[in-house]
Structures are given as C-alpha cells and as structure tokens.
C-alpha cells in the first residue's frame, strides 16, 4: 500500500469491543490484569502491554504503530513535545564526559538544551560547519556520543549531505540523529540516507493544524541501546510520554498529512517564485522591490545553493517554510505589524500561514554575538506557508511590504 493509504488504514493494536474504526481515546492511568504473572510480564517488558499510561497507552501506541508502518522503523516513541523527543533521543547517548558534534545552525531551544542544560551535566557540545566534512571528521573523537543535525536548518535553510555525514558517523561508530521536522517522513526516507534516529516535532505537519503538542523518536534499530534505554529507562524515569488525547488528534492528522502537505509545499514554491521574481525584476529595472524585500530564501528555488542536494535527498517537495529579508529590524517589525491574513505567531506548518522575526523571538535571549555566529540575522522574517489560497498569501505580503515602504 502507498503511504497515504497506510496512514489511514493501520490496524488497531487490538480489536475494539464495539468495532470502532477509529482508535478510541483511552483516558486512563492504569490497566487491570487477569493474573499476577500477566502484571509482572508487562511491568518487566516480557510482553508489550500497557501497564501505566506514563509508559504505554493504547491510543498512543496506535500513533506509534502508524508511524512505524509509514517509515519502516524498528521502534517509534511518542513524547509530549518535539523538545522532549530531542532530549530523550540525546539522553540515550549523552553522559558526563561525552560530547555531541552538531551544527552552528540549530533551532534556538535545541542550542540552549545543548549549550546550557547539558553543559551542567558535563556534556560538551561541539558546533561546527557540517558542510565541511573534514571538519566533521576532526571534531569526532573517542568521547563523541553522536552526530546531530536538522535536515533543513531553521531559519537559515541550510541542507547538509546526510549520506556523507552518515558514512562518517558510522566509520566512527556513532549514530547520526536528525531532526526531520521540516520535510515529512511520508515524502522521503531518512533510513535510506543513513539516518539512525529521526526526531520529529509532531506538533507541526502531523497534528493536523496545530491541534496538539507532540514529538516522535523514530528508531531504525541500528543501535539497539535506543529501544532499551527509552522503553525501560527514560519513559519510566523522565516521564515525557505523549498524552492519549494528543495521540488521538495526531492520528487524525496523519490521515490527512499527505493531502495537506502537498498543498502547503506547492503554495510555498509558488509564493517563493513570485516573491523572487519581484526581487529580480526590481534589480533588473533598478527600482525597489515590493516594499523593502531584499532576498527570498527557499530550497525549492532552482537557484538556491542547496536545491540540487535537497531534490536528491527529499524529492520534488521542499517543505512549507521560507524566509524573506528586509532592510533592517525596524522594517521587519513594521512589515509583521501590517500583515492582515498571515498570523503573527510561532510554530510551523499550521493550516494557517504564520510569520515571525526569529532574531527577536526564538533567538531573542541569545547575545548579538551568539546570533551572528549562528547566522541569525535581524533582517530575516520566517514564513510558514499554510493552506490558504496562495494569491491571498502573496497579496498580504505585498500590501504589508508596500505599507512598510511608505513609512
């Protein structure tokens, strides 16, 4: 079956007593067992049966099973947020005296997790240029826990060579962990590119329009310690398992993911092309572009430096996130204030289009020097492209830009 079919028709873990075709929401903390032995087997992991909803819940298990079927993973674990998924994936390998090799280009809270939280527990973070494969090799030593990256960085929109990085990681005997949130796992195979563990913020595309928070760790079984530590240590001791209601909402979201994503990705490409055309025409005619739009960045554009690699790795779709650059921070604030359709909000891949100024929000608590080192510019606006008619999205950007240019 094709992935769009699998997402809708993955079988329930057990037949429902009433024949429900949608997984019911099991809002319960505990489960009754027939015998003491059954209880002991469940608690000690000899059988995979729910014993307590902090560790296992039928509604959440159905979401995990569906993602497992879609990705070919060995194990899938659902958490209460994308950050919880990242944290748990890294906790499998990170410990005192170890280091994590990663990029300068990471989401703000991921940077803070590594450079602030993990540092307090004796874990070093080595941020380097992942486009420089020699630098990657040099950064990895006998104390390196893992190699970590985002497949499309946020908001820089950098794309690294996953297969090349996987080869280096595996030569060194460490896992490649990749945040694949920007491109849905229904549209490319991280496993085929050598990724050992995917982390996904299921709050984004999967939730079906920002209905709920969630995160996924998708384990391809190349490092058996992942299943052992998450299932029998971290779920018990850290307590970040997804709630049953969130899992229900996200199972529904998975059913429509393929259809929604295709529209959002096409909208993003169309929007990026129209904005880019406006900028190019303005340059050729030696006049200002619409308002103060100076640059458009989207990996789906053929002249983007990462376009060829993105097509090779992810196929013909390039996600629903793009950025535009204006003259300065003041222009960005004025532009955002004049938006009428696009929402002034964080999050990505909602059904609604969203705009945010990363420099002053997501990265707002970093110093100017830290932001400069991460290539986060005060001139950049990030746009998450939604399901609205693309003409309406473009016109909202145009009117906000023109309004700003008159100030």
C-alpha positions, 0 to 999 in steps of 0.5 A: 500500500502507498503511504497515504493509504497506510496512514489511514488504514493501520490496524488497531493494536487490538480489536475494539469491543464495539468495532470502532474504526477509529482508535478510541481515546483511552483516558486512563492511568492504569490497566487491570490484569487477569493474573499476577504473572500477566502484571509482572510480564508487562511491568518487566517488558516480557510482553508489550502491554500497557501497564501505566499510561506514563509508559504505554497507552493504547491510543498512543501506541496506535500513533506509534504503530502508524508511524512505524508502518509509514517509515519502516522503523524498528521502534517509534516513541511518542513524547509530549513535545518535539523538545522532549523527543530531542532530549530523550533521543540525546539522553540515550547517548549523552553522559558526563564526559561525552560530547555531541558534534552538531551544527552552528545552525540549530533551532534556538531551544535545541542550542540552549538544551545543548549549550546550557542544560547539558553543559551542567551535566558535563556534556560538551557540545561541539558546533561546527560547519557540517558542510565541511566534512573534514571538519566533521571528521576532526571534531569526532573523537573517542568521547563523541556520543553522536552526530546531530543535525536538522535536515533543513536548518531553521531559519537559515535553510541550510541542507547538509549531505546526510549520506556523507555525514552518515558514512562518517558517523558510522566509520566512527561508530556513532549514530547520526540523529536528525531532526526531520521536522521540516520535510515529512517522513511520508515524502522521503526516507531518512533510513535510506540516507543513513539516518539512525534516529529521526526526531520529529516535532509532531506538533507541526505537519502531523497534528493536523493544524496545530491541534496538539503538542507532540514529538516522535523518536523514530528508531531504525534499530541500528543501535539497539541501546535506543529501544532499551534505554527509552522503553525501560529507562527514560519513559519510566524515569523522565516521564515525557510520554505523549498524552492519549488525547494528543495521540488521538488528534495526531492520528487524525492528522496523519490521515490527512498529512499527505493531502495537506502537505502537498498543498502547503509545499506547492503554495510555498514554491509558488509564493517563493517564485513570485516573491523572487521574481519581484526581487529580480525584476526590481534589480533588473529595472533598478527600482525597489522591490515590493516594499523593502524585500531584499532576498527570498530564501527557499530550497525549492528555488532552482537557484538556491545553493542547496536545491540540487542536494535537497531534490536528491535527498527529499524529492520534488517537495521542499517543505512549507517554510521560507524566509524573506529579508528586509532592510533592517529590524525596524522594517521587519517589525513594521512589515509583521505589524501590517500583515492582515491574513498571515498570523503573527505567531510561532510554530510551523506548518499550521493550516494557517500561514504564520510569520515571525522575526526569529532574531527577536523571538526564538533567538531573542535571549541569545547575545548579538554575538551568539546570533551572528555566529549562528547566522541569525540575522535581524533582517530575516522574517520566517514564513510558514506557508499554510493552506490558504489560497496562495494569491491571498498569501502573496497579496498580504505580503505585498500590501504589508511590504508596500505599507512598510515602504511608505513609512 
